[in-house]
Amino acid sequence: MTEATDRYDPLASAGAGPARPEPRIRLASPVTGEEEVEAMRDVLASGILTNGPATRRFEAAMAERHGTEFAVAVANGTVGLAAMYLAAGIGPGDEVIVPALTFIGTATAVSHVGATPVFADILPDTFTLDPADVARRITDRTRAVVPVHYAGQAADLAALRRLADDAGIALLEDAAQAHGATYRDRPVGSWGDSAMFSFTPTKNITTGEGAIITTNDEATAQRLRLLRNHGMSQQYHHEILGYNWRLTELQAAMGVVQLGRLDAILATKRANAVILGELLANLPGVVAPVAAEDRDHPYLIYTVLVDATRRDAVAAALDEARIEHRRYFPPIHHQPIYSHLPDPVLPVTEDVYDRAVSVPFHSRLSAADLADIAAAIAAGVG
Ligand SMILES: Cc1ncc(COP(=O)(O)O)c(C=O)c1O
C-alpha cells in the first residue's frame, strides 16, 4: 500500500506534524481504468512520447469543451499560470490582483515572472474575488486580475470582465479547479483573455501532472507554444526566452480519456451535493457550500463553514472517524514568502479561513461515506 506521505498533498511539507492513522475516507480518489491504460499503451507503441498527436487531440478536446478557439497544454498548473502571465506581457514592476484564499501557485507564478501579487478580498458566499474590493486595489501598475474559481465554482465573471475592460487590464482565469464549470451558461475558460486548468490528482479529472491554457487569441496561443518549447519557432531557431514546459504524450492521451469521464463525475458530485447539503441543513452554525444560481458548481472541493469556536472540535471528530480533511486554503498573505508585502486587510478571507473545514468530496463516495462525514461534523458542532 502507498504510504500516506507519498500521496499528492498540496499542503504537505517535510516534517509536518505528528503521523495520523491512515484515513478511511480520502480527500481525493482519481477515477481511472482500462481506457487510460489502453490509450497510454497506444502512445508507447507509436514511439512519439512528447509534443505529438495526443497533445493536439487533448488540446482540441479542451478547447471545444470550454468554448475557445485555442488550447495549449503544459507540464503543470503552476508553470501554466506563469506561461499565461508571460503571454499577457506581465513582468517586473507590474502588479497582478489575486485572491489570498487559494493555492499558493496563483501568487507564486506572479512572483516567478517578476511581478508583484496584490491580494484582494473575497465574497462571503462563493469565496471568489469581490469585484468591489478588486476595483479599490487597481493602480496604474496593475496589469491583470486573476479570479480563482474556488472549488471550481466560477467567480463573478461578468462583473470582473467589465471591470478589467474598463481599467484596460487583462482578465486571466485561474480555472485550475473548474473543468466543465459554467457561468451564465457559458463555460469558464472562455470569459478571460486566457484561463488555466490543472490536472493534478486532486482535480475532478487528472493526468497526474499537467495543465491546459485556453484562449480565443491566436497571438496568445502562439506565444504560449513558444514559451513551452524553448522559444523555438523552427528547429533550433529560438525567438524568445522559452522553457521546457511540455506535457508528455502519455499524459495527453490519458487526458483525452479523462475528459470523456468529466460529465459523469460532475453529475455524481452534483447529486451527492444535494444529499450532503440535506444532511447538514439543520446543524447549528454549519453552512454548506453555496451554489450561485447563475453558475454550474463542479464541487471540486467541499468546504463547510462552522462556528469558529467549534472548528477544532469538528476537525477532531473527523480525525476520530478517520475522515481526511483540510482547510482550503491557508491565506497566502500570511505565508512567510510574502511577509515583505504590505499587509492587506482581508476580513472576509480571514473569517472564512477561521471557520473552514474541507471534507472529502470525490466522486467515489458512497451514501454511507456521506452519512459518516455529516455525522462527524454533527459530532463536532455538538
Ligand atoms: C487554484 C489553483 N491554482 C493553481 C494550482 C497549481 O496547479 P498545479 O498543482 O498543477 O501546479 C492549483 C492546484 O493544484 C490550484 O488549485
The ligand as an SDF file (V2000), in Angstrom:
LIG
                    3D

 16 16  0  0  0  0  0  0  0  0999 V2000
   -6.3970   27.3680   -7.6890 C   0  0  0  0  0  0  0  0  0  0  0  0
   -5.1340   26.6740   -8.0900 C   0  0  0  0  0  0  0  0  0  0  0  0
   -4.1920   27.3470   -8.7680 N   0  0  0  0  0  0  0  0  0  0  0  0
   -3.0500   26.7590   -9.1590 C   0  0  0  0  0  0  0  0  0  0  0  0
   -2.7940   25.4310   -8.8830 C   0  0  0  0  0  0  0  0  0  0  0  0
   -1.4890   24.8570   -9.3110 C   0  0  0  0  0  0  0  0  0  0  0  0
   -1.6360   23.7980  -10.1980 O   0  0  0  0  0  0  0  0  0  0  0  0
   -0.5300   22.6170  -10.2430 P   0  0  0  0  0  0  0  0  0  0  0  0
   -0.6590   21.8510   -8.9700 O   0  0  0  0  0  0  0  0  0  0  0  0
   -0.9370   21.8160  -11.4380 O   0  0  0  0  0  0  0  0  0  0  0  0
    0.8030   23.2360  -10.3980 O   0  0  0  0  0  0  0  0  0  0  0  0
   -3.7610   24.6890   -8.1740 C   0  0  0  0  0  0  0  0  0  0  0  0
   -3.6180   23.2780   -7.8220 C   0  0  0  0  0  0  0  0  0  0  0  0
   -3.0760   22.4300   -7.8800 O   0  0  0  0  0  0  0  0  0  0  0  0
   -4.9510   25.3190   -7.7590 C   0  0  0  0  0  0  0  0  0  0  0  0
   -5.8800   24.6550   -7.0660 O   0  0  0  0  0  0  0  0  0  0  0  0
  1  2  1  0
  2  3  1  0
  2 15  2  0
  3  4  2  0
  4  5  1  0
  5  6  1  0
  5 12  2  0
  6  7  1  0
  7  8  1  0
  8  9  2  0
  8 10  1  0
  8 11  1  0
 12 13  1  0
 12 15  1  0
 13 14  2  0
 15 16  1  0
M  END
$$$$
